[in-house]
Amino acid sequence: MNVSVFARVFTLASVAAAAVAQQPSPAAPPTPPTSLTSPRNSPSTFTGPPSSPAAAETNVAPDAVVLTIGDQKMTRAEFELLLAALAQNGHPAATPAAKRQVAEQYGELETMAQEARKRKLDQNPEVKQMMSVQGDSFLANTLAKRVADDSHFTDLDLRSYYDSHKSEFDEAKGSHILIRFKGSAVPLKPNQKELTPEEALAKAQDIRKKIIAGGDFAALAKTESDDTASAVKGGELGAFKHGQMVGPFDQAAFSIPVGEVSEPVKTQFGYHIIKITSRSTVPFEEAKPQIEKELKPKLAKEALEKVKAETPVTLNDQYFGKESPGSKDLPAGPHK
């Protein structure tokens, strides 16, 4: 075990997550104004091993095996050298729950490194050179990248995904006029009166009546819309995909007849008057590259999980304590 090397690289994401992170991100669709886009979950961040009030038994002999990874065994004394190295690098693991997470992450890394050796990846001169600096962590990540690179799909696989996720490839083009109300995330214009939700709805309904009576949608958007980014373009949003906008807006945009003006649609930003000029579905041949980019990390992760399942990792519960419910869901590091 190369304790000093492992300590320097331990705060990287888990090996399985690394395989996903190394994949290129799917091409982003045209981005509508941020006030309308649906919020995304931000990446989770490594916050250090979790703490737990539970105390595990510590009367385990220094030469007792506390961690087994395939044929590799680690004694309490060896494991505590690893903990000491982590502590020196700013990642102490003092509680039983924290020690268990360290052991699980180290077990995952060594499982991958053992499989990489079976595949003789450690014989590559470039890999050997990098291993002299990063040790088994680099070898494990080399395997992750190799597995990801070897993940391929047939046209039948891609077609099946396309057919079962057809709505994800729906696309619309249109415009909107936004009337904000008190509490909206959209900033108030200079010298603008703060409207209650009821007042904003009444104003939106009045604007819609003007449009129905023959008023110019674009002109009204420029003078009345509180979405300043689209207002200067006459309310135009460009093209956007199903699910890209906030829920009520998305539902209206993909259900109202093309060319018609919607009733006011309420979101957390205000009331929207929406006009869709066209709707279409991205054809399969055009969608194939995007589907493959989305599926490849999933396939790689499944392959890595299979690798880990083939090498048992056993922890000594007397030393680490019993595994707490949900501990497998704790974040292991930064990942996408």
SEBA-702243 format. One record per residue (C-alpha): x, y, z. Coordinates in Angstrom, 3 decimals, padded with zeros to 6 digits, always signed. Example, Ala and Ser with C-alpha at 12.3 -4.5 7.8 and 13.67 -1.06 7.14 Angstrom:
// SEBA-702243
R         px         py         pz
R   +012.300   -004.500   +007.800
R   +013.670   -001.060   +007.140
This chain:
// SEBA-702243
R         px         py         pz
R   +000.000   +000.000   +000.000
R   +001.431   +003.383   -000.997
R   +000.063   +005.480   +001.849
R   +001.678   +008.808   +000.978
R   +000.572   +008.678   -002.628
R   -002.958   +007.611   -001.727
R   -003.248   +010.484   +000.740
R   -002.485   +013.023   -002.014
R   -005.160   +011.734   -004.337
R   -007.807   +010.502   -001.934
R   -009.990   +013.602   -002.165
R   -010.659   +013.010   -005.835
R   -014.129   +011.810   -006.825
R   -014.920   +008.147   -006.438
R   -013.582   +005.981   -009.236
R   -017.019   +005.234   -010.649
R   -017.838   +008.932   -010.785
R   -014.495   +009.628   -012.456
R   -015.504   +007.463   -015.414
R   -018.617   +009.545   -015.919
R   -016.736   +012.816   -015.463
R   -014.250   +011.929   -018.204
R   -017.012   +011.660   -020.802
R   -017.686   +014.695   -022.990
R   -020.816   +016.571   -022.044
R   -023.773   +016.444   -024.450
R   -023.990   +019.412   -026.776
R   -026.037   +022.104   -025.059
R   -029.225   +023.285   -026.801
R   -029.769   +026.999   -027.406
R   -030.184   +028.577   -023.979
R   -033.269   +030.688   -023.341
R   -033.222   +033.548   -020.807
R   -032.064   +032.318   -017.415
R   -035.216   +033.642   -015.761
R   -037.182   +030.892   -017.509
R   -034.850   +027.941   -017.543
R   -035.632   +025.117   -015.194
R   -033.294   +024.977   -012.143
R   -030.682   +022.206   -012.192
R   -029.187   +020.342   -009.275
R   -025.767   +021.742   -008.522
R   -022.846   +019.292   -008.318
R   -022.383   +017.749   -004.926
R   -019.176   +018.652   -003.117
R   -016.821   +016.595   -000.984
R   -017.276   +017.794   +002.590
R   -015.089   +015.250   +004.304
R   -016.063   +011.914   +005.823
R   -019.368   +011.969   +007.753
R   -019.415   +012.056   +011.514
R   -021.424   +009.759   +013.743
R   -022.014   +009.691   +017.500
R   -021.833   +005.906   +017.517
R   -018.584   +004.459   +018.822
R   -017.103   +001.257   +017.406
R   -015.063   -001.212   +019.418
R   -011.409   -000.140   +019.487
R   -009.949   -003.159   +021.283
R   -008.846   -004.704   +017.990
R   -005.262   -005.984   +017.890
R   -002.830   -003.999   +015.687
R   -002.117   -007.098   +013.585
R   -005.814   -008.006   +013.176
R   -007.132   -007.797   +009.603
R   -009.715   -005.010   +009.361
R   -010.048   -004.698   +005.584
R   -009.962   -007.366   +002.877
R   -010.030   -006.504   -000.843
R   -010.011   -009.678   -002.891
R   -006.777   -011.397   -001.821
R   -005.305   -008.225   -000.336
R   -005.512   -007.831   +003.436
R   -004.891   -004.759   +005.591
R   -004.295   -004.833   +009.332
R   -005.464   -002.268   +011.830
R   -001.908   -000.892   +012.101
R   -001.635   -000.473   +008.317
R   -005.064   +001.131   +008.057
R   -004.268   +003.610   +010.811
R   -001.113   +004.617   +008.936
R   -003.433   +005.503   +006.070
R   -005.674   +007.516   +008.429
R   -002.636   +009.356   +009.772
R   -001.544   +010.253   +006.247
R   -005.028   +011.559   +005.461
R   -005.051   +013.635   +008.639
R   -001.715   +015.209   +007.679
R   -003.281   +016.219   +004.371
R   -006.239   +017.878   +006.060
R   -008.763   +015.021   +005.967
R   -009.038   +013.536   +009.462
R   -011.279   +010.504   +009.939
R   -011.795   +010.157   +013.663
R   -015.278   +008.666   +013.966
R   -016.285   +005.080   +013.179
R   -018.523   +006.271   +010.330
R   -015.688   +008.329   +008.861
R   -013.246   +005.404   +009.086
R   -015.782   +003.158   +007.363
R   -016.151   +005.620   +004.490
R   -012.361   +005.820   +004.111
R   -012.180   +002.016   +004.007
R   -015.010   +001.762   +001.462
R   -013.440   +004.358   -000.837
R   -010.006   +002.775   -000.542
R   -011.563   -000.633   -001.218
R   -013.202   +000.755   -004.352
R   -009.917   +002.219   -005.581
R   -007.959   -000.981   -004.975
R   -010.678   -003.099   -006.600
R   -010.255   -001.038   -009.760
R   -006.455   -001.160   -009.539
R   -006.494   -004.959   -009.186
R   -008.699   -005.300   -012.252
R   -006.395   -002.947   -014.170
R   -003.441   -005.209   -013.348
R   -005.374   -008.261   -014.522
R   -005.812   -006.452   -017.837
R   -002.057   -005.604   -017.794
R   -002.735   -001.877   -018.037
R   +000.097   -001.325   -015.561
R   +002.554   -002.621   -018.200
R   +002.038   +000.422   -020.416
R   +005.172   +002.633   -020.171
R   +003.170   +005.855   -019.857
R   +000.968   +004.345   -017.175
R   +004.063   +003.110   -015.308
R   +005.506   +006.604   -015.365
R   +002.322   +008.197   -013.995
R   +001.943   +005.451   -011.381
R   +005.317   +006.455   -009.978
R   +003.686   +009.752   -009.046
R   +000.039   +008.858   -008.422
R   +000.196   +005.145   -007.661
R   -002.914   +002.989   -007.763
R   -005.188   +006.002   -008.116
R   -003.867   +006.636   -011.627
R   -004.094   +002.942   -012.470
R   -007.726   +002.825   -011.287
R   -008.607   +005.885   -013.339
R   -006.837   +004.387   -016.350
R   -009.158   +001.406   -016.078
R   -012.175   +003.706   -015.738
R   -011.203   +005.552   -018.905
R   -010.541   +002.292   -020.775
R   -013.962   +000.944   -019.768
R   -015.605   +004.182   -020.871
R   -013.771   +004.172   -024.211
R   -014.814   +000.560   -024.810
R   -018.499   +001.290   -024.224
R   -020.343   +001.097   -027.538
R   -023.954   +000.977   -028.706
R   -025.709   -000.498   -031.686
R   -028.168   +001.520   -033.743
R   -030.872   -000.680   -032.233
R   -029.888   +000.455   -028.722
R   -029.945   +004.093   -029.759
R   -033.240   +003.753   -031.618
R   -034.842   +002.069   -028.605
R   -033.797   +004.958   -026.356
R   -035.020   +007.523   -028.900
R   -038.428   +005.865   -029.230
R   -038.938   +005.600   -025.466
R   -037.811   +009.193   -024.792
R   -039.409   +010.883   -027.795
R   -040.615   +013.924   -025.864
R   -037.028   +014.791   -024.916
R   -036.380   +015.566   -028.569
R   -039.378   +017.849   -029.058
R   -038.399   +021.422   -029.829
R   -040.390   +024.646   -029.955
R   -039.792   +028.203   -031.115
R   -041.739   +031.099   -029.758
R   -042.015   +034.374   -027.879
R   -043.409   +035.563   -024.580
R   -044.308   +038.648   -022.608
R   -043.609   +038.479   -018.873
R   -045.466   +040.534   -016.286
R   -043.712   +040.220   -012.934
R   -045.324   +040.529   -009.503
R   -044.048   +041.123   -005.988
R   -041.665   +038.372   -004.919
R   -040.515   +037.523   -008.445
R   -036.843   +036.714   -009.027
R   -036.973   +039.095   -011.997
R   -035.729   +042.567   -010.942
R   -038.083   +045.508   -010.936
R   -037.466   +048.040   -013.727
R   -036.437   +051.567   -012.711
R   -039.469   +053.649   -011.624
R   -041.744   +050.623   -012.106
R   -044.670   +050.052   -009.747
R   -044.594   +046.848   -007.705
R   -047.635   +044.769   -008.692
R   -049.537   +042.274   -006.602
R   -050.224   +038.882   -008.264
R   -053.800   +040.015   -008.897
R   -052.682   +043.273   -010.510
R   -050.091   +041.426   -012.642
R   -052.741   +038.966   -013.856
R   -055.105   +041.792   -014.764
R   -052.331   +043.552   -016.702
R   -051.384   +040.335   -018.545
R   -055.029   +039.703   -019.465
R   -055.340   +043.272   -020.795
R   -052.207   +042.870   -022.943
R   -053.519   +039.574   -024.323
R   -056.803   +041.249   -025.292
R   -054.861   +043.877   -027.228
R   -052.945   +041.163   -029.103
R   -056.113   +039.208   -029.898
R   -057.666   +042.447   -031.189
R   -054.795   +042.856   -033.653
R   -052.054   +044.394   -031.525
R   -048.421   +043.767   -032.440
R   -047.023   +041.058   -030.115
R   -043.402   +042.109   -030.662
R   -044.086   +045.783   -030.100
R   -045.990   +045.091   -026.875
R   -043.206   +042.784   -025.695
R   -040.660   +045.565   -026.155
R   -042.660   +048.045   -024.087
R   -044.384   +045.813   -021.529
R   -042.354   +042.641   -020.898
R   -040.344   +042.431   -017.679
R   -037.996   +039.856   -019.226
R   -035.585   +042.473   -020.492
R   -033.360   +039.921   -022.252
R   -036.129   +038.826   -024.626
R   -038.069   +042.115   -024.646
R   -035.463   +043.838   -026.817
R   -036.021   +041.075   -029.391
R   -039.790   +041.455   -029.352
R   -040.164   +038.659   -026.819
R   -038.391   +036.040   -028.944
R   -036.954   +033.088   -027.035
R   -035.498   +031.163   -029.947
R   -035.620   +027.372   -029.919
R   -035.935   +025.379   -026.700
R   -036.442   +021.713   -025.903
R   -039.146   +019.961   -023.911
R   -038.248   +020.153   -020.209
R   -035.838   +023.051   -020.607
R   -038.257   +025.672   -019.289
R   -039.905   +025.836   -015.861
R   -042.857   +023.460   -015.512
R   -046.001   +025.560   -016.181
R   -044.313   +027.435   -019.044
R   -043.068   +024.183   -020.590
R   -046.503   +022.566   -020.354
R   -048.178   +025.513   -022.058
R   -045.500   +025.905   -024.738
R   -045.860   +022.281   -025.835
R   -049.641   +022.125   -025.699
R   -051.094   +025.362   -027.072
R   -051.812   +025.375   -030.827
R   -049.026   +026.848   -032.951
R   -049.763   +030.479   -033.778
R   -052.242   +031.046   -030.943
R   -051.682   +033.325   -027.947
R   -051.946   +031.626   -024.565
R   -053.916   +032.740   -021.557
R   -051.592   +034.162   -018.876
R   -049.443   +031.355   -017.451
R   -048.260   +031.784   -013.871
R   -044.743   +030.790   -012.795
R   -042.525   +031.950   -009.946
R   -041.351   +034.757   -012.228
R   -044.740   +036.249   -013.013
R   -047.440   +035.840   -015.666
R   -046.389   +034.843   -019.179
R   -048.260   +035.432   -022.412
R   -046.867   +032.835   -024.795
R   -046.979   +032.528   -028.568
R   -045.434   +029.467   -030.228
R   -044.463   +029.888   -033.868
R   -043.332   +026.304   -034.573
R   -042.863   +022.885   -033.020
R   -040.859   +019.947   -034.291
R   -039.103   +016.746   -033.224
R   -035.375   +016.300   -033.753
R   -035.045   +013.334   -036.180
R   -033.329   +010.154   -034.990
R   -030.238   +010.521   -037.195
R   -029.654   +014.020   -035.849
R   -030.289   +012.932   -032.254
R   -027.933   +009.893   -032.348
R   -024.744   +011.705   -031.247
R   -026.559   +013.296   -028.313
R   -028.099   +009.973   -027.247
R   -024.744   +008.198   -027.377
R   -023.096   +010.901   -025.255
R   -025.862   +010.557   -022.682
R   -025.847   +006.764   -022.607
R   -022.100   +006.142   -022.710
R   -021.412   +007.244   -019.110
R   -024.309   +005.081   -017.904
R   -022.950   +002.036   -019.713
R   -019.448   +002.711   -018.365
R   -020.782   +003.025   -014.830
R   -022.615   -000.302   -015.152
R   -019.407   -001.947   -016.373
R   -017.440   -000.511   -013.450
R   -020.079   -001.677   -010.976
R   -019.709   -005.164   -012.436
R   -015.937   -004.996   -011.914
R   -016.404   -003.985   -008.281
R   -018.972   -006.736   -007.703
R   -016.443   -009.357   -008.842
R   -013.938   -008.414   -006.108
R   -015.370   -008.692   -002.590
R   -014.456   -005.982   -000.089
R   -014.910   -006.991   +003.561
R   -014.743   -004.631   +006.533
R   -014.205   -005.724   +010.136
R   -017.374   -004.515   +011.904
R   -015.722   -004.792   +015.320
R   -013.277   -002.102   +014.252
R   -015.387   +000.020   +011.884
R   -018.756   -000.417   +013.555
R   -021.928   -001.510   +011.841
R   -022.798   +000.150   +008.560
R   -025.441   +002.830   +009.099
R   -028.526   +002.937   +006.826
R   -028.002   +005.180   +003.804
R   -024.234   +005.391   +004.184
R   -023.822   +004.241   +000.572
R   -025.545   +007.438   -000.526
R   -023.011   +009.763   +001.070
R   -021.075   +011.956   -001.388
R   -017.609   +010.650   -002.150
R   -016.272   +013.734   -003.877
R   -016.880   +016.258   -006.579
R   -018.648   +014.739   -009.502
R   -020.926   +015.650   -012.391
